[in-house]
Amino acid sequence: MVNEDLLADGENRDAYDDLMVSIEAKAHRLNLLIAVCDDASFRDEIIAQYEAELQPEIRCYRVTLARGEPSLRAAVAQLVEREEYLQQHNPAVITVTGAEQLYFLKLGNERSEQEIFFGYLQWTREGLREFPFAIVLWVTNQILGDLRKKAPDFWSWRNGVFRFVSRRKNTISGRDIEAIRFAFSDDEISGFDDENDYLLPIEDLQGFIQDLEQRGVKDATLATLYFSLGDIYRKRLNRGEFQDYQQEQDLGIKYLSKAVELQKELGLDQDLATSLNNLALLYRSQGKYSEAEHLYIEALALTRKLLGEEHPDVAQSLNNLAVLYRYQGRYSEAEPLYSQALALYRKLLGEEHTEVAHSLNNLARLYQSQGRYSEAEPLYIQALVLYRKLLEDEHPDVAVSLNNLAALYDSQGRYSEGEPLHIQALALWRKLLGEEHPNVAISLNNLAVLYQSQGRYSEAEPLYIQALVLYHKLFGEEHPDVATSLNNLAGLYKSQGRYSEAESLYIQALALSRKLLGEEHPDVAQSLNNLAALYRSQGRYSEAEPLYIQALAMRRKLLGEEHPDVAQSLNNLAALYFFQGRYSKAEPLYIQALALWRKLLGEENLSVAQSFNNLATLYHYQGRYSEAESFYIQALALTRKLLGEEHLSVALSRRSLALLYDSQGRYSEAEPLYIQALDILERILGANHPDTVTMRENLAELRDRLSSEQ
């Protein structure tokens, strides 16, 4: 049976079907077939697929070319010598791999491994006549480009070429090679083909570097090669071209670290600043923030030393460090850096420049993270206006700006203002970048989040699924964005009470994050937290508790004691204890979370309001009504101030205070709060939403009690 997911792409489906027809048509006589794929793991899946379909009618065999003697005929002949079935000329297909491992570069030899391979192929035709089988030779696009020119006789005998498309590559593109062409002799690069975009196997560059190392070379050329290879790995991760995410992330760090070390030794300060920044980026993506901080600070100091205080590169370096601090929740340290970068760009480049717009966006995003929505909004709007003026309406930066402003409105519950911006951003991404681009997936996800927040689950689900499918197609099964997308879809299912579906996705996301990012990473902590929240919703408290504790410990270790995520973890664990009736354990955790949010985010923040509400609910259940009332009132006042009257959180805050008054028999005080909350819910969620129905029932029951008293 065909794995439809494996061949979901129409082009790959057609190539596979054509390959199967060609194999089956001539499995009893010599049949030279060339299959092309740059992703070794995808290639192996295709091979396994067609072998499963062909057997037992057509037996399947595999051989790998020997690097020392990459002769197709020799590899097939050795197989036939071992297999009596083949000696009897029975129907068979022989799959040949290993060509992708052959070096394109000569690496000090008279001929490269690929040149030797092509030489054998050119004189193979007559030698293969004795093998009446289908032979599928797997090559890469780079090898295919040279095969036609360097083995034309073999090429003329082919019975078909079957190209399988994959985003993942084993080769380096021409645009990445251009910066290091100077490092190769004319003889070494004589085979470069400017018409072939992906031309140099990445293993060749590794081999070239190793050859230089073995010869004791320590010069600026080697430093440039270290940097280029490390940065190529970083770009491959961003583009989704990697073969193994974690391995290539580690290799990127390895080679950029070597670049830094050698550039310091040789005094190549200008190049060193760039290497430090790019190495810091990789550490940041791994959640290794302390390593990244050290590098960013070093890069900033070096850039200032080389270029002075007033230079665009200094502004960029300030911005990089600020982004790291924002990730760490160190908002008070991030803000002055963002402000300095913005002021510097304005002074050097003028008010109307894209870097100024980028800086406005960055500062606005910081304010949004802090819940300072009224300060964030004008900055986002200024950035959007500036992008439109400088770049016209149809530009990727305009789409980013639309998305940022929409996300701000979402945070404030201004859904009717956010939705059209999300839709505009999605349409713009599709127009500019096509249907298959990571930014389209991000935009689909953002619109889905909006719909989920409004309880429009049937509209959110297909968007989440589209985003997940797109990430799979762009990056393969194993990528951090796939894990995030699984988490998002699971969150929707949790909201709908579809717990078994949510659990499966949360577990997949957690396993994937651990595999890609290691056991200790902020994304792993988030995944643990998500799964724990699901178990808490199901009343599976004994399973939830160790996950919450792991997440809290991990966040403390990775992010330090003072980070918003640590406060969130304290709050989550407290909520679990509250649901278990373990009030004495819940209270100190709620108090710690509140104190931390106040310190990090200030008094006027939604997290502080939520913390007030949580403590109030705890005191309510303990019968500590006067303490509960005080916190409920503070929570309501703060939520109204931050979000305005027309917001779901305001409605729920009114309901909480109403429930307290209701439980105390203070019905006349509870009734107007219920009415106001119901009015908001009906306008925002509609009359039939479960929360609206519950609120209506609360009001009806209260009125029954009121009437019975009269």
C-alpha positions in Angstrom: 0.0 0.0 0.0 1.3 3.5 -0.9 2.0 5.9 1.9 0.0 8.9 0.7 1.6 11.2 3.2 5.1 10.3 1.9 4.1 11.3 -1.6 1.6 14.1 -0.8 3.3 16.4 -3.3 1.8 15.9 -6.8 5.2 16.2 -8.5 6.6 13.4 -6.3 3.6 11.3 -6.7 3.9 11.5 -10.5 7.6 10.7 -10.4 7.0 7.7 -8.1 4.3 6.3 -10.3 6.5 6.7 -13.4 9.4 5.0 -11.7 7.1 2.0 -10.6 5.8 1.6 -14.2 9.4 1.7 -15.6 10.7 -0.9 -13.1 7.7 -3.3 -13.6 7.9 -3.0 -17.4 11.5 -4.2 -17.6 12.5 -6.0 -14.5 13.7 -9.0 -16.6 16.2 -7.2 -18.8 18.8 -4.4 -18.4 16.9 -1.2 -17.5 19.0 1.8 -16.4 16.9 4.2 -14.3 18.2 7.4 -12.7 16.4 8.6 -9.6 17.2 12.1 -8.2 16.8 13.3 -4.6 18.8 15.6 -2.4 17.4 14.4 0.9 18.9 11.0 1.9 16.2 10.2 4.5 13.4 11.0 2.0 15.2 8.9 -0.6 15.4 5.9 1.8 11.6 6.2 2.5 10.9 6.1 -1.3 13.1 3.1 -1.7 11.4 1.2 1.1 8.0 2.1 -0.4 8.7 0.8 -3.8 10.4 -2.4 -2.5 7.3 -3.1 -0.3 5.1 -2.7 -3.4 7.2 -4.8 -5.8 7.9 -7.8 -3.6 7.5 -10.8 -3.9 6.8 -10.6 -7.6 10.0 -8.7 -8.2 12.8 -9.2 -5.8 14.6 -6.1 -4.5 18.3 -5.7 -3.7 20.5 -2.8 -2.6 24.1 -2.0 -3.1 26.3 1.0 -2.1 29.1 2.3 -4.2 32.6 1.9 -2.7 34.3 5.3 -2.2 37.7 3.8 -3.1 36.4 2.3 -6.3 33.0 3.9 -7.2 32.2 1.5 -10.1 28.6 0.8 -10.8 29.4 -2.4 -12.7 31.7 -3.7 -9.9 29.1 -3.1 -7.3 26.4 -4.9 -9.3 28.8 -7.8 -10.2 29.7 -8.4 -6.6 26.0 -8.6 -5.7 25.3 -11.1 -8.5 28.2 -13.2 -7.4 26.6 -13.5 -3.9 23.0 -14.1 -5.0 22.0 -17.3 -6.8 18.6 -15.9 -7.6 20.2 -13.1 -9.7 22.5 -15.6 -11.4 19.4 -17.3 -12.8 18.3 -14.0 -14.4 15.0 -13.8 -12.5 13.1 -10.5 -12.3 14.7 -8.1 -10.0 15.5 -4.5 -9.2 18.8 -3.4 -7.9 18.9 -0.1 -6.0 22.3 1.7 -6.0 23.1 4.4 -3.5 26.4 6.0 -2.3 26.9 8.4 -5.2 25.8 11.3 -2.9 28.8 10.6 -0.6 31.4 11.0 -3.3 33.5 14.2 -3.1 33.1 16.7 -5.9 36.4 18.5 -4.9 39.7 16.8 -5.6 41.1 17.6 -2.1 44.7 17.3 -3.2 44.1 14.2 -5.4 44.6 14.1 -9.2 40.9 13.4 -9.7 37.9 13.8 -7.4 35.8 10.8 -6.3 33.0 12.0 -8.6 35.3 12.2 -11.6 36.4 8.6 -11.0 32.7 7.6 -10.7 31.8 9.4 -14.0 34.9 7.7 -15.7 33.6 4.3 -14.7 30.1 5.1 -15.8 31.2 6.3 -19.3 32.6 2.9 -20.0 30.0 0.8 -18.2 27.4 0.3 -20.9 28.9 -2.9 -22.5 29.8 -4.2 -19.1 26.3 -4.0 -17.8 24.8 -6.0 -20.7 25.2 -9.3 -18.7 22.8 -8.0 -16.0 19.2 -8.3 -17.1 17.7 -6.4 -14.3 16.2 -3.0 -13.5 19.0 -0.9 -12.0 17.9 2.3 -10.1 20.9 4.6 -9.6 20.2 7.3 -7.0 22.0 10.6 -7.5 21.7 14.2 -6.3 20.8 17.2 -8.5 24.4 18.3 -8.4 25.6 14.8 -9.7 22.8 14.7 -12.3 24.0 18.0 -13.8 27.5 16.7 -14.3 26.5 13.1 -15.3 25.0 14.2 -18.7 28.3 16.0 -19.6 30.9 13.6 -18.1 29.2 10.2 -18.9 27.3 10.9 -22.1 27.4 7.3 -23.2 25.8 6.0 -20.0 23.4 8.9 -20.2 22.2 7.9 -23.6 21.3 4.4 -22.3 19.0 5.6 -19.5 15.4 4.6 -19.7 14.2 7.4 -17.5 15.1 10.1 -15.0 12.8 10.5 -12.0 13.1 13.6 -9.9 11.9 13.8 -6.3 11.6 17.2 -4.8 12.6 17.9 -1.2 13.3 21.1 0.6 16.1 19.4 2.4 19.5 19.4 0.6 22.9 17.8 0.9 24.4 20.6 -1.1 25.5 24.2 -0.8 23.9 26.8 -3.1 25.8 29.0 -5.5 24.9 32.1 -3.6 26.5 30.6 -0.4 29.6 29.4 -2.4 30.3 32.8 -4.0 31.8 34.3 -0.9 34.4 31.5 -0.6 35.3 30.8 -4.2 38.6 32.5 -3.7 39.7 29.7 -1.4 39.7 27.1 -4.2 42.3 26.8 -6.9 41.1 27.1 -10.5 41.8 23.4 -11.0 39.8 22.6 -7.9 36.7 24.5 -9.1 36.9 23.7 -12.8 33.7 21.6 -12.5 31.6 24.4 -10.9 28.4 24.8 -13.0 27.0 28.3 -12.7 23.7 27.1 -14.2 23.2 24.6 -11.4 21.9 26.4 -8.2 22.8 23.6 -5.8 26.2 22.5 -6.8 28.6 21.6 -4.0 28.0 18.8 -1.5 28.3 20.1 2.0 30.6 17.2 2.9 33.0 18.5 0.3 33.5 21.8 2.2 34.0 19.8 5.4 36.6 17.7 3.6 38.3 20.7 2.2 38.6 22.3 5.6 39.9 19.1 7.2 42.5 18.9 4.4 43.7 22.4 5.3 43.7 21.6 9.0 45.8 18.4 8.4 48.3 20.5 6.5 48.7 22.9 9.4 47.2 25.9 7.7 46.1 28.7 10.0 45.2 31.8 8.0 42.4 34.2 7.1 41.2 31.8 4.4 40.6 29.0 6.9 38.9 31.5 9.2 36.6 32.5 6.4 35.9 28.9 5.6 35.0 28.1 9.2 32.7 31.1 9.3 31.1 30.3 6.0 30.4 26.6 6.8 29.0 27.5 10.3 26.8 30.2 8.8 25.7 27.8 6.0 24.4 25.4 8.6 22.6 28.3 10.4 20.9 29.3 7.1 20.0 25.7 6.3 18.2 25.5 9.6 16.3 28.7 8.8 15.5 27.6 5.2 14.4 24.0 6.2 17.2 22.5 4.1 18.8 20.6 6.9 19.1 16.8 7.0 19.2 16.5 10.8 18.2 19.6 12.8 20.1 19.0 16.1 23.2 17.7 14.4 23.4 20.6 12.0 22.8 23.1 14.8 25.7 21.5 16.7 27.9 21.7 13.5 27.0 25.3 13.0 28.1 26.1 16.6 31.3 24.0 16.1 32.5 25.8 13.0 31.4 29.3 14.1 33.3 28.7 17.4 36.4 27.7 15.3 36.0 30.9 13.3 35.8 33.0 16.5 38.9 31.3 17.9 41.0 31.7 14.8 39.8 35.2 14.1 40.9 36.2 17.6 44.3 34.6 17.1 44.8 36.4 13.7 43.4 39.7 14.9 40.5 39.7 12.3 38.3 42.0 14.4 35.9 43.0 11.6 35.0 39.4 10.8 35.0 38.5 14.4 32.1 40.8 15.3 29.9 39.1 12.7 31.0 35.6 13.8 30.2 36.4 17.5 26.7 37.7 16.5 25.9 34.6 14.4 27.2 32.2 17.0 25.0 34.0 19.6 22.0 33.5 17.4 22.5 29.7 17.3 23.0 29.6 21.1 19.8 31.6 21.5 17.9 29.2 19.4 19.1 26.4 21.7 17.8 28.3 24.7 21.4 28.7 25.9 20.9 32.3 26.9 24.0 32.9 29.1 26.3 31.7 26.3 24.5 34.0 23.8 24.6 37.0 26.2 28.4 36.8 26.6 28.8 36.7 22.8 26.4 39.6 22.1 28.1 41.8 24.7 31.5 40.9 23.2 30.2 41.7 19.7 28.8 45.0 20.9 32.0 46.1 22.6 34.1 45.1 19.5 31.7 46.9 17.1 31.9 50.1 19.2 35.7 49.8 19.3 36.0 49.4 15.5 33.3 51.8 14.3 32.7 54.2 17.2 29.5 54.9 19.1 27.5 56.2 16.2 27.3 53.5 13.4 24.3 51.4 12.1 26.2 48.2 13.1 26.3 49.4 16.7 22.5 50.0 16.6 22.1 46.4 15.2 24.3 45.0 17.9 22.2 46.9 20.6 19.1 45.5 19.1 20.5 41.9 19.1 21.3 42.1 22.8 17.8 43.6 23.5 16.1 40.8 21.8 17.9 38.3 24.0 16.9 40.1 27.1 13.3 40.2 25.9 13.5 36.4 25.5 14.8 36.1 29.1 12.1 38.4 30.4 14.7 41.0 31.4 12.5 43.8 30.2 14.0 46.6 32.2 17.4 45.8 30.6 16.0 45.4 27.1 14.1 48.7 27.0 17.1 51.1 27.1 18.9 49.1 24.5 15.9 49.2 22.1 15.5 52.9 22.8 19.2 53.5 22.1 19.1 51.6 18.9 16.0 53.5 17.7 17.6 56.9 18.6 20.8 55.9 16.8 19.0 54.8 13.6 17.0 58.1 13.6 20.2 60.2 14.0 22.2 58.3 11.4 19.6 57.4 8.8 16.8 60.0 9.4 13.2 59.6 10.5 12.1 57.9 7.3 14.2 54.7 7.0 13.2 51.0 7.2 15.7 50.4 10.0 13.7 53.0 12.0 10.5 51.2 11.3 12.1 47.9 12.4 13.2 49.5 15.6 9.8 50.9 16.3 8.4 47.4 15.8 10.9 45.9 18.2 10.2 48.5 21.0 6.5 48.0 20.5 6.8 44.3 20.8 8.7 44.8 24.1 5.9 47.0 25.4 3.3 44.4 24.3 5.2 41.7 26.2 4.9 43.9 29.3 1.2 44.5 28.8 1.9 48.2 28.0 -0.6 48.2 25.2 -1.3 51.9 25.1 2.5 52.5 24.5 2.9 49.7 22.0 0.0 50.7 19.7 1.2 54.1 18.4 4.7 52.5 17.7 3.2 49.7 15.7 1.1 52.2 13.8 4.0 54.5 13.1 6.0 51.5 11.8 3.2 50.4 9.5 2.7 53.9 8.1 6.5 54.2 7.5 6.7 50.8 5.8 3.8 51.7 3.5 5.4 55.0 2.6 8.9 53.7 2.0 8.1 50.3 0.5 4.6 50.6 -0.9 1.6 48.5 0.3 2.8 45.2 -1.1 6.0 44.3 0.7 6.8 41.6 3.3 7.6 44.2 6.0 4.1 45.6 5.6 2.7 42.1 6.1 4.8 41.7 9.3 3.6 45.1 10.5 0.0 44.2 9.9 0.5 41.0 11.8 2.1 42.7 14.8 -0.7 45.3 15.1 -3.3 42.5 14.8 -1.6 40.5 17.6 -1.7 43.6 19.8 -5.4 43.9 19.2 -5.8 40.2 20.0 -4.1 40.7 23.3 -6.5 43.4 24.2 -9.6 41.5 23.0 -10.2 43.9 20.2 -11.0 41.0 17.9 -13.0 43.0 15.4 -10.0 45.2 14.7 -7.5 42.4 14.7 -9.3 40.1 12.3 -9.2 42.2 9.2 -5.5 42.9 9.8 -4.7 39.2 10.1 -6.7 38.5 6.9 -4.8 41.3 5.0 -1.4 40.0 6.3 -2.3 36.4 5.1 -3.4 37.6 1.7 -0.3 39.6 1.3 2.0 36.8 2.3 0.3 34.5 -0.2 0.5 37.1 -3.0 4.2 37.9 -2.3 5.6 34.5 -1.4 3.1 32.0 -2.7 1.1 29.4 -0.8 4.1 27.4 0.4 6.2 29.7 2.7 6.7 29.7 6.5 5.2 33.1 6.9 2.0 31.9 5.3 1.9 29.1 8.0 2.6 31.7 10.7 -0.3 33.9 9.4 -2.7 30.9 9.3 -1.8 30.1 12.8 -2.3 33.7 14.0 -5.7 33.9 12.5 -6.6 30.5 14.1 -5.5 31.8 17.5 -7.9 34.8 17.0 -10.8 32.5 16.1 -10.0 30.2 19.1 -10.0 33.2 21.4 -13.5 34.0 20.2 -14.7 30.4 20.6 -15.0 30.1 16.8 -13.5 26.6 17.0 -14.9 25.3 13.7 -13.1 28.2 11.9 -9.9 27.8 13.9 -9.4 24.1 13.3 -8.9 24.0 9.5 -6.4 26.9 9.8 -4.3 25.2 12.5 -4.3 22.0 10.3 -3.3 23.9 7.2 -0.4 25.5 9.1 0.7 22.1 10.4 0.5 20.5 7.0 2.5 23.4 5.5 5.2 23.2 8.2 5.5 19.4 7.5 5.8 20.1 3.8 8.4 22.9 4.2 10.5 21.5 7.0 9.7 17.8 7.2 8.5 16.0 10.3 11.3 17.1 12.6 11.4 20.9 13.1 10.7 23.1 16.1 7.9 24.9 14.2 6.2 21.5 13.7 6.3 21.0 17.4 4.8 24.4 18.0 2.1 23.7 15.5 1.2 20.4 17.2 1.0 22.3 20.5 -1.4 24.9 19.0 -3.7 22.3 17.5 -3.7 20.4 20.8 -4.6 23.6 22.6 -7.7 24.0 20.4 -8.7 20.4 21.1 -8.3 20.9 24.8 -10.5 24.0 24.6 -13.2 21.9 22.9 -12.9 19.1 25.5 -11.4 16.7 22.8 -8.9 15.5 25.4 -7.7 12.2 23.8 -6.9 14.0 20.6 -5.2 16.8 22.5 -3.1 14.4 24.6 -1.7 12.6 21.5 -0.6 15.9 19.9 0.9 17.3 23.2 2.9 14.1 23.6 4.2 14.2 20.0 5.1 17.9 20.5 7.0 17.1 23.7 8.9 14.2 22.2 9.8 16.2 19.1 11.0 19.2 21.2 13.2 16.9 23.3 14.7 15.2 20.2 15.4 18.5 18.4 16.3 20.8 21.3 17.5 18.5 24.0 16.0 17.8 27.5 16.6 21.3 28.8 15.1 24.0 26.6 12.4 26.6 27.2 10.2 25.0 24.5 10.5 21.6 26.3 9.4 23.4 29.5 6.4 24.9 27.7 5.5 21.4 26.3 5.6 19.9 29.8 3.4 22.7 31.0 0.9 22.2 28.2 0.6 18.5 28.9 0.2 19.1 32.6 -2.6 21.6 32.0 -4.4 19.0 30.0 -4.1 16.4 32.7 -5.3 19.0 35.2 -8.4 19.7 33.1 -9.1 16.0 33.1 -8.7 15.7 36.9 -5.5 13.6 36.4 -3.8 15.5 39.1 -1.2 12.9 40.0 0.1 12.9 36.4 0.0 16.7 36.1 1.9 17.5 39.3 5.4 16.1 38.3 5.1 17.7 34.9 4.4 21.1 36.4 7.3 20.7 38.9 9.7 19.7 36.0 8.6 22.7 34.0 9.1 25.0 37.0 12.6 23.6 37.8 13.6 23.8 34.1 12.5 27.4 33.8 14.3 28.4 36.9 17.5 26.7 35.7 17.3 28.1 32.1 15.8 31.5 32.7 16.7 32.3 36.3 14.4 33.0 39.2 13.0 36.3 37.8 11.3 35.5 34.5 7.6 35.8 33.6 7.6 32.1 32.6 8.7 31.2 36.2 5.9 33.2 37.5 3.5 31.4 35.2 4.8 28.0 36.4 4.4 29.0 40.0 0.8 30.1 39.2 0.1 26.8 37.3 1.3 24.6 40.1 -0.7 26.7 42.6 -3.8 26.2 40.5 -3.3 22.5 40.5 -3.0 22.5 44.3 -6.1 24.7 44.5 -8.1 22.2 42.4 -6.9 19.4 44.7 -8.1 21.4 47.7 -4.5 21.7 48.9 -5.0 25.3 49.8 -2.1 25.8 52.2 0.3 24.7 49.4 -1.4 26.8 46.7 -1.4 30.2 48.6 2.4 30.8 48.9 2.9 29.9 45.3 0.1 32.3 44.2 1.7 35.0 46.4 5.2 34.3 44.9 3.8 34.5 41.3 2.0 37.8 42.1 5.1 39.3 43.6 7.2 38.3 40.6 4.8 39.6 38.1 4.6 42.9 39.9 8.4 43.2 40.0 8.9 42.2 36.3 5.9 43.8 34.7 4.8 46.5 37.0 1.5 47.0 38.9 -0.6 47.6 35.8 -0.4 44.3 33.9 -2.9 41.6 32.9 -0.8 38.9 34.6 -1.1 40.9 37.9 -4.9 41.2 37.4 -5.1 37.4 36.8 -3.0 36.8 39.9 -5.4 39.0 42.0 -8.2 36.9 40.7 -6.5 33.6 41.5 -5.8 34.6 45.1 -9.4 36.0 45.4 -10.8 32.6 44.2 -8.6 30.7 46.7 -9.8 33.0 49.6 -13.4 32.6 48.4 -13.2 28.8 48.6 -11.6 29.1 52.1 -14.4 31.4 53.3 -12.1 34.3 53.7 -14.6 36.6 52.1 -13.3 40.0 53.0 -9.8 39.1 51.6 -11.4 37.6 48.5 -13.6 40.7 47.9 -10.6 43.0 48.0 -8.7 41.0 45.4 -11.7 40.5 43.1 -12.3 44.3 43.1 -8.7 45.0 42.4 -8.7 42.4 39.6 -11.8 43.9 38.0 -10.6 47.5 38.2 -7.2 46.6 36.7 -8.7 44.5 33.9 -11.2 47.3 33.0 -8.3 49.9 33.0 -6.1 47.8 30.7 -8.7 46.3 28.4 -11.7 48.5 28.5 -15.3 47.5 29.3 -15.9 45.3 26.2 -13.6 42.4 26.9 -14.2 38.8 27.9 -11.8 39.1 30.8 -13.8 42.0 32.2 -17.0 39.9 31.9 -15.4 36.9 33.7 -14.0 39.2 36.4 -17.5 40.6 37.0 -18.8 37.1 37.1 -16.2 36.1 39.8 -17.2 39.0 42.0 -20.9 38.3 41.4 -20.3 34.6 42.5 -18.7 35.8 45.7 -21.6 38.1 46.5 -24.1 35.4 45.5 -22.4 32.9 47.9 -22.7 35.5 50.7 -26.4 36.1 50.0 -25.7 39.6 48.8 -28.0 39.0 45.8 -28.8 42.7 45.1 -25.1 43.4 44.6 -24.5 40.2 42.6 -27.4 40.8 40.1 -26.0 43.9 38.2 -22.6 42.2 37.9 -24.2 39.1 36.3 -26.3 41.3 34.0 -23.2 43.3 32.9 -21.1 40.2 32.3 -23.9 38.5 30.4 -24.3 41.5 28.2 -20.6 41.5 27.2 -20.6 37.8 26.6 -23.6 37.9 24.3 -22.1 40.7 22.2 -18.6 39.1 21.9 -19.3 35.3 21.9 -23.0 35.2 20.9 -26.0 33.9 22.8 -25.3 30.2 22.3 -21.7 30.0 23.4 -21.2 27.7 26.4 -19.8 30.6 28.6 -22.8 32.7 27.7 -25.2 29.9 28.5 -23.6 29.3 31.9 -23.7 33.1 32.7 -27.4 33.2 31.8 -28.1 30.2 34.1 -26.2 31.9 36.9 -28.4 34.9 36.6 -31.6 32.9 36.4 -30.7 31.0 39.5 -29.9 34.2 41.4 -33.2 35.7 40.4 -35.0 32.5 41.7 -33.3 33.1 45.0 -34.2 36.8 45.0 -37.9 36.0 44.2 -38.0 33.3 47.0 -36.8 35.9 49.5 -39.5 38.4 48.5 
